[in-house]
């Protein structure tokens, strides 16, 4: 029987297929005790499963690149840390050795113990980390029985579930799953960002999905509107076919823009940089005509390793990125470990009570001088092969920028003394992602050469709203009057002092926000290559003069609804 289920569109696209329903995770294992003589063998079985899961996650991490490495890698790294958690491992060993439980039942008991702890936590985001525990326990249980831990998708399926992790999404996409519908989730989550990069339709927040949909039901999914039609009728099927044709037309039009300038209707050129973290990303950015790399993430060299990468390893990676852009500038962001990006080398602190506010970004680099020096040496050496800029993350004070500048200058002098070719100048920039940096910018803009606004963290810290917390989905938004005014101030200060300003967060890659950013005075954007053509098309449909003239009305907006109305009035002509 036809029904229309409403959710939130998280990744555009249209899909028609059979539903595959996955109910929320539950480890159903009957109580089982073992005789004393089997204890050592059962412990060996458990430890072998742990080793197997570690190897599986390491192998998957090695296969990832580009957007998958960034989004999926963070979750794999977190799961790897859980596998090394003494509380989890010692608890399992004790249950087998002292309680004489089977490894399977020990897993269930330990999961239930941890669940009781997590569900008692007041913070809804920390409570949601139980999903990660469940996924790790599920992998271990599967490894005990030498079967696949991950959900196996079938080409043509539409997955219907309570939620899905980025790691699962990557695997399902590779298997040919056509779309995902979730009862929970957020359009601003890591999973949603990855889905958009993969062009995989995703609808989140369909509250009745698990109650209404059964395995084998036919679904028509519209990732743009957020509507899911159960058992579509003839009209629904015609509408689906028209959406598919429209999407194909749109992609053909976008492909024709690969070599076109990013120029507004009234002739203003907007610089489009690309975000990258792999040779594949760099190659795609070059092919799409990006002005350069506006954000080259270096964390991938440090994650999923047991030892720190040396100077030579880093130099080769940075040099290859510079060579890949054939003379276009590459902006290399120094290490941004910490928060949700923990490493296996012990560099980033584990167990910080509030890691998002902890030792991360430039704070960590300045605290570990020998590690920072190796990275700066590698970057400076790469500058001999083409134009390079250095971007410092998590800046909150003038003295941090000055400390980095002094260190970089000292390293450049030393490298030249050693006979290395180093660029005449290496511009130094600051990430504006901490509200304190935005407010204090007049006091230190003179000691930087350029600025890059990281909207993901800036929104999070400004609004005190975690983007991964489903309960705060409506609060975490770039369409907040306070954010717009802060962006306007940063852009204006940069312009007055002759310092280029770019936005490099997710906001830059959303074409619907392009008119807003241009109106605020922005002329540079840095975004994932997957969204570059859509943003270029948006720019080419904008009248910059008209946007700037109407900017005061935008800045007078009192709430999100007023900002959305402004955006609707200035939707680009395409």
HURA-V789099 format. One record per pair of residues at least 12 apart in sequence whose ideal C-beta (glycine too) atoms are under 10 Angstrom apart, sorted by the first residue. I is the first residue (numbers start at 1). J is the second residue. Records with the same first field share a line. If there is no record, write none. Layout:
BEGIN
I->J + J
END
This chain:
BEGIN
1->212 + 217 + 230 + 231
2->220 + 229 + 230 + 231 + 232 + 233 + 235 + 236
3->208 + 212 + 213 + 217 + 228 + 229 + 230 + 231 + 232
4->220 + 227 + 228 + 229 + 230 + 232 + 236
5->160 + 181 + 183 + 203 + 206 + 207 + 208 + 209 + 211 + 212 + 213 + 219 + 221 + 226 + 227 + 228 + 229 + 230
6->203 + 205 + 206 + 207 + 208 + 225 + 226 + 227 + 228
7->181 + 182 + 183 + 185 + 187 + 202 + 203 + 204 + 205 + 206 + 207 + 208 + 209 + 221 + 222 + 223 + 225 + 226 + 227 + 228
8->182 + 185 + 186 + 187 + 188 + 192 + 202 + 203 + 204 + 205 + 206 + 223 + 225 + 226 + 473
9->187 + 192 + 201 + 202 + 203 + 204 + 205 + 221 + 222 + 223 + 224 + 225 + 226 + 227
10->180 + 182 + 185 + 186 + 187 + 188 + 189 + 191 + 192 + 193 + 195 + 196 + 200 + 201 + 202 + 203 + 204 + 205 + 223 + 224 + 226
11->169 + 179 + 180 + 187 + 191 + 192 + 193 + 194 + 195 + 196 + 197 + 198 + 199 + 200 + 201 + 202 + 203 + 204 + 223 + 224
12->195 + 196 + 199 + 200 + 201 + 202 + 222 + 223 + 224 + 225 + 243 + 247 + 250 + 534
13->178 + 179 + 195 + 196 + 198 + 199 + 200 + 201 + 202 + 203 + 221 + 222 + 223 + 224 + 243 + 244 + 247
14->178 + 179 + 201 + 220 + 221 + 222 + 223 + 224 + 225 + 239 + 240 + 241 + 242 + 243 + 244 + 245 + 246 + 247
15->156 + 157 + 158 + 177 + 178 + 179 + 180 + 181 + 200 + 201 + 202 + 203 + 219 + 220 + 221 + 222 + 223 + 228 + 240 + 243 + 244
16->156 + 158 + 178 + 179 + 218 + 219 + 220 + 221 + 229 + 232 + 236 + 237 + 240 + 241 + 243 + 244
17->154 + 155 + 156 + 157 + 158 + 159 + 176 + 177 + 178 + 179 + 217 + 218 + 219 + 220 + 221
18->154 + 156 + 157 + 158 + 178 + 215 + 216 + 217 + 218 + 219
19->157 + 158 + 159 + 160 + 181 + 209 + 212 + 213 + 214 + 215 + 216 + 217 + 218 + 219 + 221 + 228 + 230 + 231
20->151 + 152 + 153 + 154 + 156 + 157 + 158 + 159 + 160 + 161 + 172 + 177 + 213 + 215 + 216 + 217 + 219
21->158 + 159 + 160 + 161 + 181 + 209 + 210 + 213 + 214 + 215 + 216 + 217
22->151 + 159 + 160 + 161 + 162 + 163 + 164 + 168 + 182 + 210 + 215
23->160 + 161 + 162 + 210
24->131 + 134 + 161 + 162 + 163 + 183 + 184 + 210
25->111 + 130 + 131 + 133 + 134 + 135 + 137 + 138 + 161 + 162 + 163
26->108 + 111 + 134 + 138
27->104 + 105 + 107 + 108 + 109 + 111 + 112 + 134 + 137 + 138 + 140 + 141
28->108
29->101 + 102 + 103 + 104 + 105 + 106 + 107 + 108 + 109 + 111 + 141
30->102 + 104 + 105 + 108
31->101 + 102 + 104 + 105 + 108 + 109
32->100 + 101 + 102 + 103 + 104 + 105 + 106 + 108
33->99 + 100 + 101 + 102 + 105
34->96 + 99 + 100 + 101 + 102 + 103 + 105
35->100
36->97 + 100
38->96 + 100 + 102
39->96 + 97 + 98 + 99 + 100 + 101
40->96 + 97
41->103
42->96 + 97 + 100 + 101 + 102 + 103 + 104 + 106 + 144
43->92 + 93 + 96 + 97 + 103 + 106
44->103
45->96 + 102 + 103 + 104 + 143 + 144
46->89 + 92 + 93 + 95 + 96 + 102 + 103 + 104 + 106 + 107 + 140 + 143 + 144
47->89 + 92 + 93 + 103
48->103 + 143 + 144 + 146
49->103 + 107 + 139 + 140 + 141 + 142 + 143 + 144 + 145 + 146
50->83 + 84 + 88 + 89 + 92 + 136 + 139 + 140 + 143 + 144
51->83 + 143
52->139 + 140 + 142 + 143 + 144 + 146 + 149
53->79 + 80 + 83 + 136 + 138 + 139 + 140 + 141 + 142 + 143 + 144 + 149
54->79 + 80 + 83 + 84 + 139 + 143
55->143
56->76 + 139 + 142 + 143 + 148 + 149 + 150
57->75 + 76 + 77 + 79 + 80 + 83 + 136 + 139 + 167 + 304
58->76 + 80 + 304 + 305 + 306 + 344
60->72 + 73 + 76 + 150 + 167 + 170 + 171 + 304
61->73 + 76 + 77 + 80 + 167 + 300 + 303 + 304 + 305
62->304
63->170 + 174
64->76 + 167 + 170 + 278 + 300 + 304
65->277 + 278 + 279 + 280 + 281 + 300
66->197 + 275 + 276 + 277 + 278 + 279 + 280 + 281 + 282 + 284 + 300 + 528 + 529 + 530
67->166 + 170 + 193 + 194 + 196 + 197 + 198 + 275 + 276 + 277 + 278 + 280 + 281 + 528 + 529 + 530
68->166 + 167 + 169 + 170 + 173 + 174 + 194 + 197 + 198 + 278
69->170 + 277 + 278 + 280 + 281 + 297 + 299 + 300 + 303 + 304
70->166 + 190 + 193 + 194 + 197 + 275 + 276 + 277 + 278 + 281 + 297 + 299 + 300 + 303 + 341 + 528
71->165 + 166 + 167 + 169 + 170 + 189 + 190 + 191 + 192 + 193 + 194 + 195 + 197 + 198
72->165 + 166 + 167 + 168 + 169 + 170 + 171 + 190 + 191 + 194
73->166 + 167 + 277 + 299 + 300 + 303 + 304 + 341
74->166 + 167 + 190 + 299 + 303 + 339 + 340 + 341 + 342
75->131 + 132 + 135 + 165 + 166 + 167 + 168 + 169 + 170 + 190 + 191 + 194 + 340
76->165 + 166 + 167 + 170 + 303 + 304
77->299 + 303 + 304 + 340 + 341 + 342 + 343 + 344 + 348
78->129 + 132 + 135 + 136 + 165 + 340 + 341 + 342
79->132 + 133 + 135 + 136 + 139 + 165 + 167
80->136 + 303 + 304 + 342 + 343 + 344
81->132 + 136 + 342 + 343 + 344 + 348 + 350 + 351
82->114 + 129 + 132 + 133 + 135 + 136 + 137 + 139
83->136 + 139 + 140
84->344 + 350
85->114 + 133 + 136 + 350 + 351
87->110 + 113 + 114 + 117
88->107 + 110 + 111 + 113 + 114 + 133 + 136 + 137 + 140
89->110
90->110
91->106 + 109 + 110 + 111 + 113 + 114
92->106 + 107 + 109 + 110 + 111 + 137 + 140
93->106 + 110
94->106 + 110
95->107 + 108 + 109 + 110 + 113
102->144
103->140 + 141 + 144
104->140 + 141 + 144 + 145
107->136 + 137 + 138 + 140 + 141 + 144
108->137 + 141
110->133 + 137 + 140
111->130 + 133 + 134 + 136 + 137 + 138 + 140 + 141
112->137
114->129 + 130 + 133 + 134 + 137
115->127 + 130 + 133 + 134 + 137
117->130 + 133
118->130 + 131 + 132 + 133 + 134
123->354 + 466 + 469
124->466 + 469 + 470 + 471 + 472
125->356 + 465 + 466 + 467 + 468 + 469 + 470 + 471 + 472
126->466 + 469
127->469 + 471
128->163 + 184 + 466 + 468 + 469 + 470 + 471
129->468
131->162 + 163 + 164 + 165 + 184
132->165
135->149 + 150 + 165 + 167 + 168
136->149
137->149
138->150 + 151
148->171
150->165 + 167 + 168 + 170 + 171 + 172 + 175
151->164 + 168 + 171 + 172 + 175 + 177
152->171 + 172 + 175 + 177
153->168 + 171 + 172 + 173 + 174 + 175 + 176 + 177 + 178 + 180
154->172 + 175 + 176 + 177 + 178
155->175 + 176 + 177 + 178
156->176 + 177 + 178
157->172 + 175 + 176 + 177 + 178 + 179 + 180 + 215 + 219
158->177 + 178 + 179 + 180 + 181 + 201 + 203 + 213 + 217 + 218 + 219 + 220 + 221 + 228
159->172 + 177 + 178 + 179 + 180 + 181 + 182 + 202
160->179 + 180 + 181 + 182 + 183 + 203 + 206 + 209 + 210 + 212 + 213 + 214 + 215 + 217 + 219 + 221 + 228 + 230
161->180 + 181 + 182 + 183 + 184 + 185 + 209 + 210
162->182 + 183 + 184 + 185 + 209 + 210
163->180 + 182 + 183 + 184 + 185 + 186 + 189 + 191 + 204 + 470
164->177 + 180 + 181 + 182 + 184 + 185 + 189 + 191 + 194 + 195 + 202 + 204
165->189 + 190 + 191 + 194
166->189 + 190 + 191 + 192 + 193 + 194 + 195
167->191 + 194
168->180 + 191
169->190 + 191 + 192 + 194 + 195 + 198 + 200 + 202
170->191 + 194 + 195 + 198 + 200
172->198 + 200
173->194 + 195 + 197 + 198 + 199 + 200
174->198
177->200
178->200 + 201 + 219 + 221
179->195 + 200 + 201 + 202 + 203 + 219 + 220 + 221 + 222 + 223 + 228
180->192 + 195 + 200 + 201 + 202 + 203 + 204 + 221 + 223
181->201 + 202 + 203 + 204 + 205 + 206 + 209 + 210 + 213 + 219 + 221 + 223 + 226 + 228
182->202 + 203 + 204 + 205 + 206 + 209 + 210
183->204 + 205 + 206 + 207 + 208 + 209 + 210 + 211 + 213
184->204 + 205 + 206 + 207 + 209 + 210 + 470
185->202 + 203 + 204 + 205 + 206 + 470 + 473
186->204 + 205 + 467 + 468 + 469 + 470 + 471 + 472 + 473 + 474 + 476
187->202 + 203 + 204 + 205 + 226 + 467 + 473 + 476
188->204 + 456 + 459 + 465 + 466 + 467 + 468 + 469 + 470 + 472 + 473 + 474 + 476 + 477 + 478 + 506
189->202 + 204 + 467 + 468 + 469 + 470 + 473 + 476
190->340 + 467 + 468
191->204 + 468
192->204 + 467 + 506
193->456 + 467 + 506 + 509 + 528
195->223
196->223 + 506 + 509 + 510 + 528 + 530 + 531
197->509 + 528 + 529 + 530 + 531
198->530
199->223 + 247 + 251 + 530
200->223
201->221 + 222 + 223 + 224 + 228 + 247
202->221 + 223 + 226
203->219 + 221 + 222 + 223 + 224 + 225 + 226 + 227 + 228
204->223 + 226 + 470 + 473
205->226 + 470 + 473
206->221 + 226 + 227 + 228
208->228 + 230
209->228 + 230
212->228 + 230
213->228 + 230 + 231
214->230
217->230 + 231
218->230 + 231 + 232 + 236 + 237
219->231 + 232
220->232 + 233 + 236 + 237 + 239 + 240 + 243
221->240
222->236 + 239 + 240 + 243
223->243
224->243 + 247
225->243
227->239
250->533 + 534 + 537 + 574
251->533 + 534
253->533 + 537 + 574
254->532 + 533 + 534 + 536 + 537
255->288 + 533
256->533 + 537
257->288 + 289 + 532 + 533 + 534 + 536 + 537 + 539 + 540
258->287 + 288 + 289 + 532 + 533 + 536
259->287 + 288 + 289
260->289 + 533 + 536 + 537 + 540
261->289 + 536 + 539 + 540
262->289 + 290 + 291 + 525 + 532 + 533 + 535 + 536 + 537 + 538 + 539 + 540
263->536 + 539 + 540 + 542 + 544
264->514 + 518 + 523 + 538 + 539 + 540 + 541 + 542 + 543 + 544 + 545 + 546 + 547 + 572
265->539 + 540 + 541 + 542 + 543 + 544 + 545 + 546 + 572 + 573
266->542 + 543 + 544 + 545 + 546 + 547
267->544 + 545
268->518 + 523 + 539 + 542 + 543 + 544 + 545 + 547 + 548
269->291 + 523 + 539 + 544
270->291 + 514 + 517 + 518 + 522 + 523 + 524 + 525 + 535 + 536 + 538 + 539 + 540 + 542 + 544
271->290 + 291 + 292 + 294 + 500 + 502 + 522 + 523 + 524 + 525 + 526
272->285 + 288 + 289 + 290 + 291 + 292 + 294 + 502 + 508 + 524 + 525 + 526 + 527 + 529 + 532 + 533 + 535 + 536 + 539
273->285 + 290 + 291 + 292 + 293 + 294 + 295 + 328 + 329 + 330 + 331 + 452 + 502 + 503 + 504 + 508 + 524 + 525 + 526 + 527 + 532
274->286 + 288 + 289 + 290 + 291 + 292 + 293 + 294 + 295 + 296 + 325 + 328 + 330 + 331 + 504 + 525 + 526 + 527 + 528 + 529 + 530 + 531 + 532
275->290 + 293 + 294 + 295 + 296 + 297 + 331 + 333 + 504 + 505 + 506 + 508 + 509 + 526 + 527 + 528 + 529 + 530 + 531 + 532
276->290 + 292 + 293 + 294 + 295 + 296 + 297 + 321 + 324 + 325 + 330 + 331 + 526 + 528 + 529
277->293 + 295 + 296 + 297 + 298 + 299 + 300 + 301 + 317 + 321 + 333
278->296 + 297 + 300 + 317 + 320 + 321 + 324
279->317 + 320 + 321 + 323 + 324
280->324 + 529
281->293 + 296 + 297 + 321 + 324 + 528 + 529 + 530
282->296 + 320 + 321 + 322 + 323 + 324 + 325 + 328 + 330 + 529
283->324 + 325 + 529
284->528 + 529 + 530 + 532
285->321 + 324 + 325 + 328 + 330 + 527 + 528 + 529 + 532
286->324 + 325 + 326 + 328 + 529
287->529
288->529 + 530 + 532 + 533 + 536
289->328 + 532 + 533 + 536
290->325 + 328 + 526 + 527 + 529 + 532 + 536
291->325 + 328 + 329 + 502 + 524 + 525 + 526
292->325 + 327 + 328 + 329 + 330 + 331 + 386 + 387 + 389 + 526
293->321 + 322 + 324 + 325 + 328 + 329 + 330 + 331 + 332 + 333 + 388 + 389 + 526 + 529
294->329 + 330 + 331 + 333 + 389 + 391 + 429 + 450 + 452 + 502 + 503 + 504 + 508 + 524 + 525 + 526 + 527
295->330 + 331 + 332 + 333 + 391 + 393 + 431 + 452 + 454 + 502 + 504 + 505 + 508 + 526 + 527 + 528
296->317 + 318 + 321 + 322 + 325 + 330 + 331 + 332 + 333 + 379 + 388 + 389 + 391
297->332 + 333 + 335 + 336 + 341 + 393
298->314 + 317 + 318 + 321 + 332 + 333 + 334 + 335 + 336 + 337 + 375 + 378 + 379 + 391 + 393
299->333 + 335 + 336 + 337 + 338 + 341 + 343 + 348 + 393
300->317 + 341
301->313 + 314 + 316 + 317 + 318 + 335 + 343 + 375 + 378
302->314 + 335 + 336 + 337 + 341 + 343 + 344 + 345 + 347 + 348 + 371 + 375
303->337 + 341 + 342 + 343 + 344 + 345 + 348
304->343 + 344 + 345
305->343 + 344 + 345 + 347
306->343 + 344 + 345 + 346
307->344 + 345 + 346
308->343 + 345 + 346 + 347 + 368 + 370 + 371 + 374 + 375
309->345 + 371 + 374 + 375 + 378
310->374 + 378
311->373 + 374 + 375 + 376 + 377 + 378 + 379 + 381
312->374 + 377 + 378 + 381
313->374 + 378
314->332 + 335 + 374 + 375 + 376 + 377 + 378 + 379 + 381 + 382
315->374 + 375 + 377 + 378 + 379 + 380 + 381 + 382 + 385 + 420
316->378 + 381 + 382
317->332 + 378 + 382
318->330 + 332 + 375 + 378 + 379 + 380 + 381 + 382 + 383 + 385 + 388
319->378 + 379 + 381 + 382 + 383 + 384 + 385 + 386 + 388
320->382 + 385
321->382 + 385 + 386 + 388
322->379 + 382 + 383 + 384 + 385 + 386 + 387 + 388 + 423
323->382 + 385 + 386
324->386
325->385 + 386 + 387 + 388
326->386
327->385 + 386 + 387
328->386 + 387
329->386 + 387 + 388 + 389 + 427
330->379 + 382 + 383 + 385 + 386 + 387 + 388 + 389
331->387 + 388 + 389 + 390 + 391 + 427 + 429 + 450 + 452 + 502 + 504 + 526
332->375 + 376 + 378 + 379 + 382 + 383 + 388 + 389 + 390 + 391 + 426
333->361 + 379 + 389 + 390 + 391 + 392 + 393 + 429 + 431 + 452 + 454 + 504
334->361 + 362 + 364 + 365 + 372 + 375 + 376 + 379 + 390 + 391 + 392 + 393 + 394 + 404 + 408 + 431
335->347 + 348 + 360 + 361 + 362 + 364 + 365 + 368 + 371 + 372 + 375 + 392 + 393
336->360 + 361 + 362 + 364 + 365 + 391 + 392 + 393 + 394 + 431 + 433 + 454 + 457
337->349 + 359 + 360 + 361 + 364 + 365 + 368 + 371 + 393
338->352 + 355 + 356 + 357 + 358 + 359 + 360 + 361 + 363 + 364 + 393 + 394
339->352 + 354 + 355 + 356 + 357 + 358 + 359 + 360 + 361 + 394 + 457 + 460
340->355 + 356 + 360 + 466 + 468
341->355 + 360
342->355 + 360
345->371
347->359 + 364 + 365 + 367 + 368 + 371
348->360 + 364 + 368
349->364 + 367
356->457 + 460 + 461 + 466
357->434 + 461
359->394
360->393 + 394 + 457
361->392 + 393 + 394 + 395 + 396 + 400 + 431 + 433 + 434 + 454 + 457
362->392 + 393 + 394 + 395 + 396 + 397 + 400 + 401 + 403 + 404 + 430 + 431
363->393 + 394 + 395 + 396 + 400
364->393 + 394
365->392 + 393 + 394 + 400 + 403 + 404 + 407
366->392 + 399 + 400 + 403 + 404 + 407
369->403 + 407
372->403 + 404 + 407 + 408 + 411
373->407 + 408 + 410 + 411 + 414
374->411
375->390 + 411
376->390 + 404 + 407 + 408 + 410 + 411 + 412 + 415 + 426
377->408 + 411 + 412 + 414 + 415 + 418 + 420 + 422
378->411
379->408 + 411 + 422 + 426
380->408 + 409 + 411 + 412 + 414 + 415 + 416 + 420 + 421 + 422 + 423 + 426
381->411 + 412 + 415 + 418 + 420 + 421 + 422 + 423
382->422 + 423 + 426
383->412 + 415 + 420 + 421 + 422 + 423 + 424 + 425 + 426
384->415 + 420 + 421 + 422 + 423
385->421 + 423
386->423
387->423 + 425 + 426 + 427
388->422 + 423 + 425 + 426 + 427
389->423 + 425 + 426 + 427 + 428 + 429 + 449 + 450 + 452 + 500
390->404 + 405 + 408 + 426 + 427 + 428 + 429 + 430 + 449 + 450
391->427 + 428 + 429 + 430 + 431 + 448 + 450 + 451 + 452 + 454 + 502 + 504 + 526
392->404 + 405 + 408 + 428 + 429 + 430 + 431 + 448 + 452
393->430 + 431 + 433 + 434 + 452 + 454 + 457
394->430 + 431 + 433 + 434 + 437 + 454 + 457
395->429 + 430 + 431 + 432 + 433 + 434 + 436 + 437 + 440 + 441 + 444 + 448 + 451
396->430 + 432 + 433 + 434 + 435 + 436 + 437 + 438 + 440 + 461
397->434 + 436 + 437 + 440 + 443 + 444
398->430 + 437 + 440 + 441 + 443 + 444 + 445 + 446 + 447 + 448
399->444 + 447
400->430 + 437 + 444
401->428 + 429 + 430 + 437 + 444 + 445 + 446 + 447 + 448
402->444 + 447 + 448
404->428 + 430 + 447 + 448
405->428 + 447 + 448 + 449
408->426 + 428
409->426 + 428
411->426
412->424 + 425 + 426
425->449
426->449
427->448 + 449 + 450 + 499 + 500
428->447 + 448 + 449 + 450
429->448 + 449 + 450 + 451 + 452 + 499 + 500 + 501 + 502
430->444 + 445 + 447 + 448 + 449 + 450 + 451 + 452 + 453 + 499
431->451 + 452 + 453 + 454 + 457 + 458 + 504 + 505
432->445 + 448 + 451 + 452 + 453 + 454 + 455 + 457 + 458 + 486 + 487 + 490 + 491 + 493 + 494 + 501 + 503 + 504
433->452 + 453 + 454 + 455 + 456 + 457 + 458 + 459 + 460 + 461 + 462 + 504 + 505
434->454 + 457 + 458 + 461 + 462
435->457 + 458 + 461 + 462 + 463 + 482 + 483 + 486
436->461
437->451 + 453 + 454 + 458 + 461 + 490
438->451 + 453 + 458 + 461 + 462 + 483 + 486 + 487 + 489 + 490 + 493
439->486 + 489 + 490
441->486 + 489 + 490 + 492 + 493 + 494 + 497 + 499
442->489 + 493 + 496 + 497
445->490 + 493 + 494 + 496 + 497 + 498 + 499 + 501
446->497 + 499
448->494 + 497 + 499
449->498 + 499 + 500
450->494 + 499 + 500 + 501 + 502 + 524
451->490 + 491 + 493 + 494 + 497 + 499 + 500 + 501 + 502 + 503 + 524
452->500 + 501 + 502 + 503 + 504 + 505 + 508 + 524 + 526
453->486 + 487 + 490 + 491 + 494 + 501 + 502 + 503 + 504 + 505 + 507 + 508 + 517 + 522 + 524 + 526
454->503 + 504 + 505 + 506 + 507 + 508 + 526
455->478 + 483 + 487 + 503 + 504 + 505 + 506 + 507 + 508 + 510 + 513 + 517
456->476 + 478 + 504 + 505 + 506 + 507
457->505
458->478 + 483 + 486 + 487 + 490 + 503 + 505 + 507
459->475 + 476 + 477 + 478 + 479 + 480 + 482 + 483 + 486 + 505 + 506 + 507
460->472 + 476
462->480 + 482 + 483 + 486
463->475 + 476 + 477 + 478 + 480 + 482 + 483
464->476
465->477 + 480
467->506
474->560
475->560
477->560 + 563 + 564
478->503 + 505 + 506 + 507 + 510 + 513 + 516 + 517 + 560 + 563
479->507 + 513 + 516 + 557 + 559 + 560 + 561 + 562 + 563 + 564 + 566 + 567
480->557 + 559 + 560 + 563
481->554 + 555 + 556 + 557 + 558 + 559 + 560 + 562 + 563
483->507 + 563
484->516 + 517 + 519 + 520 + 551 + 554 + 555 + 557 + 563 + 566
485->520 + 554 + 555 + 557
487->501 + 503 + 507 + 516 + 517 + 520 + 521 + 522 + 555
488->519 + 520 + 521 + 522 + 551 + 554 + 555
489->520
490->503 + 520 + 521 + 522
491->503 + 517 + 520 + 521 + 522 + 523 + 524
492->520 + 521
494->521 + 522 + 524
495->521 + 522 + 523
500->523 + 524
501->520 + 521 + 522 + 523 + 524
502->517 + 522 + 523 + 524 + 525 + 526 + 527
503->517 + 520 + 522 + 524 + 525 + 526 + 527
504->524 + 525 + 526 + 527
505->525 + 526 + 527
506->527 + 528 + 531
507->525 + 527
508->522 + 524 + 525 + 526 + 527 + 528 + 531 + 532 + 535
509->525 + 526 + 527 + 528 + 529 + 530 + 531 + 532 + 534 + 535
510->527 + 531 + 534 + 535 + 538
511->527 + 531 + 533 + 534 + 535 + 536 + 537 + 538 + 539 + 541 + 571 + 572 + 574
512->534 + 535 + 538 + 564 + 567 + 568 + 571 + 572
513->525 + 535 + 538 + 567
514->534 + 535 + 536 + 537 + 538 + 539 + 541 + 542 + 547 + 567 + 570 + 572
515->538 + 539 + 541 + 542 + 543 + 544 + 546 + 547 + 550 + 554 + 566 + 567 + 569 + 570 + 571 + 572
516->547 + 551 + 554 + 563 + 566 + 567 + 570
517->535 + 538 + 539 + 547
518->538 + 539 + 542 + 543 + 544 + 547 + 548 + 551 + 570 + 572
519->542 + 544 + 546 + 547 + 548 + 549 + 550 + 551 + 552 + 553 + 554 + 555 + 566 + 567 + 570
520->547 + 548 + 551 + 554 + 555
521->547 + 548 + 551
523->544
525->539
534->574
535->572
537->572 + 574
538->571 + 572 + 573 + 574
539->572
540->572 + 573 + 574
541->570 + 571 + 572 + 573 + 574
542->570 + 571 + 572 + 573
543->570 + 572 + 573
546->570
547->566 + 570 + 572
550->566 + 569 + 570
551->566
553->565 + 566 + 569 + 570
554->566 + 567 + 569 + 570
END
